[in-house]
Amino acid sequence: ARVAGDAGDRPQAITARVRIAALKLQAGHVDEASKLLDDVLAENPADPDALVMRAQISIRRGDSSRAITDLRAALRDQPTSLPITIQLARAYVQSGDQALAEQTLRAAVQGNPGDAQARLALAQFLVEKGEPAKARPVLEQLVKDDPNNVQALEVLARINVLLKDPAGSLQQANTLQTLRPNSASGYYLAGVAQQAQQNTD
């Protein structure tokens, strides 16, 4: 707070207030953080960090409309930011607009074709939406491009169980056991796949 006061209206003061708002938000002082962010955005309406943080508060409060407005404004300054894009998709989901959420995530994948996190976010959204069949090709391509991506392998193994393809799931589970022999996930998923094939022993 002292830094913010000493800096006056200089850019350092805005940065300091945004950081203080982040600390207050982490501490659960949402109203105080919100007031600071409103002050920052009154001076600099395009501050991306303040916009994103205010959007997070709006999502918590169920105000998806305001969150969408802030996140779209933040994306104008950082159009390739995956974290902002994912939050925007969540805001669309909260507003009930699943189609725009999917469109937003697909645009992120197209804009960042080599970004594994963008493809994972799209696949996980499709699974949560109840469309695992649409998620599978996204993950299959990701695993083809990045065979050692443990998170993608885990999600793909679970999707294959949902889609009644235990043999595919077992294949990913075995790969996970090789990549992470000390992790339980590959063995657990192998057991789920074997159970789906009626191999109870």
Residue frames as qw, qx, qy, qz and C-alpha x, y, z in Angstrom:
[[0.000, 0.887, 0.462, 0.000, 0.00, 0.00, 0.00],
 [0.323, -0.766, 0.102, 0.547, 2.89, 2.35, 0.80],
 [0.391, -0.081, 0.602, 0.692, 4.39, 1.76, -2.66],
 [0.168, 0.640, 0.664, 0.347, 1.05, 2.56, -4.28],
 [0.161, -0.924, -0.278, 0.205, 0.73, 5.75, -2.25],
 [0.400, -0.598, 0.292, 0.630, 4.29, 6.91, -2.91],
 [0.382, 0.097, 0.663, 0.637, 3.94, 6.30, -6.64],
 [0.275, 0.412, 0.096, -0.864, 0.84, 8.49, -6.93],
 [0.738, 0.497, 0.199, -0.411, -0.78, 8.21, -10.33],
 [0.149, 0.598, -0.715, -0.330, 2.27, 6.79, -12.06],
 [0.774, 0.144, -0.533, -0.311, 2.11, 3.38, -13.80],
 [0.317, 0.189, -0.841, 0.395, 3.94, 1.89, -10.81],
 [0.367, -0.052, 0.503, -0.781, 1.01, 2.88, -8.60],
 [0.789, 0.138, -0.176, -0.572, -1.45, 1.03, -10.85],
 [0.652, 0.235, -0.719, 0.047, 0.78, -2.05, -10.86],
 [0.064, 0.176, -0.759, 0.624, 1.09, -1.89, -7.07],
 [0.562, 0.002, 0.304, -0.769, -2.68, -1.61, -6.61],
 [0.813, 0.172, -0.416, -0.370, -3.30, -4.57, -8.90],
 [0.497, 0.210, -0.791, 0.288, -0.83, -6.64, -6.86],
 [0.195, -0.107, 0.618, -0.754, -2.46, -5.55, -3.61],
 [0.730, 0.073, -0.029, -0.679, -5.84, -6.52, -5.07],
 [0.727, 0.197, -0.650, -0.105, -4.45, -9.96, -5.93],
 [0.225, 0.160, -0.794, 0.542, -3.24, -10.41, -2.35],
 [0.432, -0.016, 0.393, -0.812, -6.59, -9.31, -0.95],
 [0.786, 0.134, -0.314, -0.516, -8.38, -11.71, -3.28],
 [0.585, 0.183, -0.775, 0.155, -6.14, -14.59, -2.15],
 [0.043, 0.071, -0.710, 0.699, -6.89, -13.66, 1.46],
 [0.068, -0.514, -0.855, -0.011, -10.64, -13.76, 0.78],
 [0.004, 0.585, 0.274, -0.763, -11.20, -9.99, 0.99],
 [0.399, 0.426, 0.671, 0.457, -13.21, -9.91, -2.22],
 [0.060, 0.929, 0.366, -0.004, -14.99, -6.58, -1.69],
 [0.308, -0.810, 0.216, 0.449, -11.72, -4.77, -0.94],
 [0.471, -0.113, 0.654, 0.581, -10.06, -6.32, -3.99],
 [0.313, 0.653, 0.635, 0.270, -13.05, -5.38, -6.13],
 [0.064, -0.963, -0.148, 0.215, -12.88, -1.73, -5.00],
 [0.387, -0.596, 0.440, 0.549, -9.16, -1.53, -5.81],
 [0.437, 0.151, 0.730, 0.504, -9.70, -3.05, -9.25],
 [0.203, 0.840, 0.497, 0.080, -12.55, -0.65, -10.01],
 [0.181, -0.902, 0.096, 0.380, -10.23, 2.25, -9.09],
 [0.442, -0.326, 0.617, 0.564, -7.46, 0.91, -11.32],
 [0.364, 0.392, 0.737, 0.413, -9.82, 0.40, -14.26],
 [0.084, 0.927, 0.316, -0.182, -11.27, 3.89, -13.81],
 [0.174, -0.801, 0.344, 0.457, -7.76, 5.21, -14.49],
 [0.087, 0.427, -0.782, -0.446, -6.72, 2.61, -17.06],
 [0.807, 0.146, 0.206, -0.534, -9.72, 0.75, -18.55],
 [0.801, 0.433, -0.390, -0.139, -7.44, -1.49, -20.63],
 [0.170, -0.582, 0.762, -0.228, -5.29, -2.88, -17.81],
 [0.693, 0.074, -0.651, -0.301, -5.38, -6.62, -18.66],
 [0.320, 0.024, -0.844, 0.429, -4.44, -7.93, -15.21],
 [0.254, 0.098, 0.461, -0.844, -7.12, -5.85, -13.51],
 [0.640, 0.124, -0.293, -0.699, -9.70, -6.86, -16.13],
 [0.607, 0.059, -0.789, -0.069, -8.96, -10.56, -15.66],
 [0.168, -0.038, -0.778, 0.604, -9.04, -10.31, -11.88],
 [0.412, 0.111, 0.239, -0.872, -12.31, -8.38, -11.89],
 [0.677, 0.104, -0.517, -0.514, -13.73, -11.01, -14.24],
 [0.420, 0.019, -0.877, 0.233, -12.73, -13.74, -11.77],
 [0.122, 0.127, 0.592, -0.787, -14.65, -11.91, -9.05],
 [0.555, 0.160, -0.125, -0.806, -17.64, -11.50, -11.37],
 [0.605, 0.064, -0.758, -0.235, -17.64, -15.23, -12.14],
 [0.201, -0.061, -0.830, 0.516, -17.60, -15.97, -8.40],
 [0.258, 0.238, 0.401, -0.847, -20.58, -13.67, -7.96],
 [0.443, 0.439, 0.782, 0.001, -22.45, -15.21, -10.86],
 [0.284, 0.825, 0.047, -0.486, -22.21, -12.06, -12.99],
 [0.714, 0.078, 0.543, 0.435, -21.14, -13.79, -16.20],
 [0.398, 0.850, 0.284, 0.197, -22.16, -10.84, -18.38],
 [0.130, -0.960, 0.244, 0.038, -19.67, -8.49, -16.72],
 [0.670, -0.403, 0.558, 0.277, -17.01, -11.20, -16.70],
 [0.693, 0.427, 0.481, 0.325, -17.44, -11.74, -20.45],
 [0.223, 0.964, 0.062, 0.132, -17.14, -8.01, -21.13],
 [0.351, -0.840, 0.401, 0.104, -13.93, -7.73, -19.08],
 [0.723, -0.194, 0.601, 0.282, -12.34, -10.87, -20.52],
 [0.625, 0.630, 0.368, 0.278, -13.09, -9.87, -24.10],
 [0.056, 0.987, -0.130, 0.075, -11.49, -6.50, -23.40],
 [0.543, -0.634, 0.524, 0.170, -8.42, -8.23, -21.91],
 [0.776, 0.157, 0.545, 0.277, -8.15, -10.49, -24.98],
 [0.443, 0.886, 0.092, 0.100, -7.96, -7.45, -27.25],
 [0.102, -0.886, 0.451, -0.026, -4.62, -6.66, -25.59],
 [0.263, -0.420, 0.868, 0.031, -3.47, -10.30, -25.32],
 [0.757, 0.233, -0.187, -0.581, -5.27, -12.17, -28.14],
 [0.686, 0.243, -0.685, -0.032, -3.20, -15.35, -27.78],
 [0.195, -0.384, 0.701, -0.568, -3.48, -15.66, -24.00],
 [0.489, -0.142, -0.841, -0.182, -4.71, -19.17, -23.24],
 [0.165, -0.268, -0.750, 0.583, -5.55, -18.54, -19.53],
 [0.276, 0.263, 0.129, -0.915, -7.77, -15.60, -20.49],
 [0.486, 0.077, -0.613, -0.617, -9.40, -17.63, -23.27],
 [0.375, -0.179, -0.903, 0.107, -10.15, -20.51, -20.90],
 [0.007, 0.318, 0.570, -0.758, -11.69, -18.12, -18.37],
 [0.378, 0.208, -0.194, -0.881, -13.80, -16.56, -21.13],
 [0.481, -0.053, -0.803, -0.348, -15.05, -20.02, -22.10],
 [0.237, -0.271, -0.827, 0.432, -15.97, -20.66, -18.44],
 [0.176, 0.293, 0.255, -0.904, -17.85, -17.38, -18.33],
 [0.471, 0.101, -0.503, -0.717, -19.78, -18.40, -21.45],
 [0.408, -0.164, -0.898, 0.005, -20.60, -21.75, -19.83],
 [0.078, -0.307, -0.643, 0.697, -21.85, -19.94, -16.72],
 [0.317, 0.279, -0.016, -0.906, -24.02, -17.72, -18.91],
 [0.709, 0.289, 0.577, -0.284, -25.51, -20.82, -20.54],
 [0.583, 0.726, -0.207, -0.302, -23.88, -20.27, -23.92],
 [0.809, -0.229, 0.503, 0.202, -22.14, -23.61, -24.54],
 [0.726, 0.586, 0.250, 0.261, -21.79, -22.90, -28.27],
 [0.167, 0.934, -0.205, 0.239, -19.78, -19.72, -27.72],
 [0.601, -0.643, 0.476, 0.005, -17.66, -21.48, -25.10],
 [0.849, 0.080, 0.458, 0.251, -16.77, -24.21, -27.59],
 [0.532, 0.794, 0.110, 0.273, -16.19, -21.68, -30.35],
 [0.169, -0.930, 0.308, -0.112, -13.82, -19.73, -28.07],
 [0.688, -0.451, 0.557, 0.119, -11.78, -22.83, -27.21],
 [0.801, 0.368, 0.392, 0.263, -11.65, -23.99, -30.84],
 [0.310, 0.925, -0.060, 0.210, -10.39, -20.54, -31.84],
 [0.414, -0.788, 0.456, 0.000, -7.67, -20.88, -29.18],
 [0.810, -0.082, 0.539, 0.216, -6.61, -24.23, -30.67],
 [0.645, 0.665, 0.254, 0.277, -6.56, -22.78, -34.17],
 [0.068, 0.962, -0.183, 0.192, -4.57, -19.77, -32.96],
 [0.265, -0.665, 0.687, -0.124, -2.13, -21.97, -31.00],
 [0.894, 0.173, -0.307, -0.277, -2.04, -25.25, -32.96],
 [0.607, 0.299, -0.663, 0.321, 1.09, -26.45, -31.17],
 [0.236, -0.421, 0.506, -0.715, -0.19, -25.64, -27.68],
 [0.354, -0.128, -0.926, 0.035, -1.03, -28.84, -25.82],
 [0.026, 0.271, 0.642, -0.716, -2.87, -26.98, -23.07],
 [0.420, 0.224, -0.125, -0.871, -5.26, -25.40, -25.57],
 [0.557, 0.040, -0.724, -0.404, -6.17, -28.81, -26.99],
 [0.273, -0.156, -0.872, 0.375, -6.51, -30.31, -23.52],
 [0.199, 0.232, 0.381, -0.873, -8.80, -27.48, -22.47],
 [0.544, 0.155, -0.362, -0.741, -11.01, -28.06, -25.52],
 [0.508, -0.013, -0.853, -0.115, -11.11, -31.83, -24.95],
 [0.143, -0.186, -0.780, 0.580, -11.96, -31.49, -21.27],
 [0.353, 0.200, 0.123, -0.906, -14.69, -28.98, -22.09],
 [0.585, 0.097, -0.569, -0.570, -16.22, -31.41, -24.59],
 [0.394, -0.098, -0.895, 0.185, -16.13, -34.24, -22.03],
 [0.040, 0.235, 0.581, -0.778, -17.81, -32.03, -19.41],
 [0.448, 0.209, -0.152, -0.856, -20.37, -31.07, -22.05],
 [0.748, 0.106, 0.588, -0.289, -21.18, -34.76, -22.48],
 [0.743, 0.637, -0.103, -0.175, -19.57, -35.15, -25.91],
 [0.600, -0.529, 0.547, 0.247, -16.59, -37.48, -25.37],
 [0.765, 0.353, 0.463, 0.275, -16.77, -38.69, -28.99],
 [0.343, 0.909, 0.032, 0.233, -15.92, -35.15, -30.14],
 [0.357, -0.853, 0.380, 0.008, -13.10, -34.92, -27.60],
 [0.889, -0.148, 0.384, 0.201, -11.42, -38.18, -28.63],
 [0.724, 0.538, 0.141, 0.408, -9.98, -37.02, -32.01],
 [0.014, -0.939, 0.197, -0.281, -8.62, -33.86, -30.37],
 [0.612, -0.638, 0.465, -0.045, -6.72, -35.98, -27.83],
 [0.912, 0.137, 0.321, 0.216, -5.69, -38.63, -30.33],
 [0.529, 0.757, -0.031, 0.383, -4.00, -35.96, -32.43],
 [0.252, -0.873, 0.334, -0.250, -2.38, -34.48, -29.34],
 [0.808, -0.379, 0.449, 0.049, -1.00, -37.88, -28.29],
 [0.828, 0.434, 0.195, 0.296, 0.21, -38.46, -31.84],
 [0.297, 0.847, -0.151, 0.414, 2.07, -35.14, -31.75],
 [0.117, -0.631, 0.579, -0.504, 3.24, -35.54, -28.15],
 [0.756, -0.090, -0.635, -0.126, 3.32, -39.26, -27.22],
 [0.472, -0.056, -0.663, 0.578, 4.67, -38.55, -23.73],
 [0.268, -0.370, 0.077, -0.886, 1.92, -36.14, -22.69],
 [0.116, -0.106, -0.924, 0.350, 0.75, -37.86, -19.51],
 [0.320, 0.305, 0.423, -0.791, -2.30, -35.66, -18.96],
 [0.558, 0.311, -0.363, -0.678, -3.57, -36.25, -22.50],
 [0.385, 0.108, -0.912, -0.088, -3.03, -40.00, -22.15],
 [0.056, 0.173, 0.810, -0.557, -4.98, -40.10, -18.88],
 [0.459, 0.360, 0.188, -0.790, -7.94, -38.17, -20.30],
 [0.533, 0.304, -0.597, -0.517, -7.92, -40.26, -23.49],
 [0.207, 0.026, -0.969, 0.133, -7.89, -43.49, -21.48],
 [0.228, 0.298, 0.656, -0.655, -10.93, -42.34, -19.49],
 [0.506, 0.398, -0.140, -0.753, -12.73, -41.25, -22.68],
 [0.414, 0.221, -0.820, -0.327, -12.13, -44.62, -24.29],
 [0.006, 0.162, 0.921, -0.354, -13.77, -46.34, -21.32],
 [0.367, 0.421, 0.342, -0.756, -16.77, -44.04, -21.70],
 [0.546, 0.468, -0.339, -0.606, -16.92, -44.83, -25.42],
 [0.936, -0.011, 0.305, -0.176, -16.82, -48.60, -24.81],
 [0.705, 0.593, -0.359, 0.146, -13.29, -48.97, -26.17],
 [0.724, -0.654, 0.217, 0.026, -11.49, -50.72, -23.30],
 [0.871, 0.127, 0.150, 0.450, -8.75, -52.00, -25.61],
 [0.330, 0.730, -0.010, 0.599, -7.83, -48.42, -26.51],
 [0.451, -0.827, 0.127, -0.310, -7.99, -47.43, -22.87],
 [0.906, -0.341, 0.158, 0.197, -5.69, -50.31, -21.92],
 [0.710, 0.430, 0.049, 0.556, -3.19, -49.20, -24.55],
 [0.028, 0.806, -0.127, 0.577, -3.00, -45.70, -23.03],
 [0.718, -0.661, 0.134, -0.171, -2.87, -47.17, -19.51],
 [0.925, -0.058, 0.086, 0.365, 0.10, -49.35, -20.45],
 [0.468, 0.608, -0.037, 0.640, 1.88, -46.33, -21.94],
 [0.329, -0.823, 0.117, -0.448, 1.25, -44.42, -18.71],
 [0.888, -0.441, 0.106, 0.079, 2.77, -47.29, -16.68],
 [0.799, 0.234, 0.040, 0.553, 5.89, -47.11, -18.85],
 [0.206, 0.707, -0.032, 0.676, 6.15, -43.31, -18.61],
 [0.310, -0.589, 0.365, -0.651, 5.29, -43.10, -14.90],
 [0.630, -0.037, -0.775, 0.031, 6.02, -46.48, -13.29],
 [0.233, -0.098, -0.683, 0.685, 5.76, -45.00, -9.80],
 [0.374, -0.013, 0.065, -0.925, 2.36, -43.39, -10.41],
 [0.397, 0.182, 0.845, -0.308, -0.87, -45.21, -9.61],
 [0.513, 0.487, 0.052, -0.705, -2.86, -43.74, -12.50],
 [0.421, 0.385, -0.705, -0.421, -1.61, -46.09, -15.24],
 [0.091, 0.006, -0.984, 0.151, -2.28, -49.18, -13.11],
 [0.336, 0.355, 0.579, -0.653, -5.68, -47.92, -11.98],
 [0.532, 0.488, -0.170, -0.671, -6.77, -47.14, -15.55],
 [0.311, 0.259, -0.883, -0.237, -5.49, -50.54, -16.70],
 [0.103, 0.155, 0.910, -0.369, -7.67, -52.13, -14.03],
 [0.452, 0.463, 0.280, -0.709, -10.69, -50.12, -15.18],
 [0.483, 0.449, -0.523, -0.540, -10.06, -51.18, -18.78],
 [0.180, 0.119, -0.976, -0.005, -9.65, -54.84, -17.81],
 [0.266, 0.282, 0.736, -0.555, -12.85, -54.68, -15.77],
 [0.514, 0.486, -0.027, -0.706, -14.68, -53.23, -18.78],
 [0.496, 0.357, -0.713, -0.344, -13.47, -56.27, -20.76],
 [0.895, -0.284, -0.060, -0.337, -14.82, -58.59, -18.03],
 [0.695, 0.274, -0.559, 0.360, -11.26, -59.63, -17.10],
 [0.538, -0.782, -0.006, -0.314, -11.98, -59.50, -13.39],
 [0.893, -0.275, -0.066, 0.349, -8.96, -61.57, -12.36]]
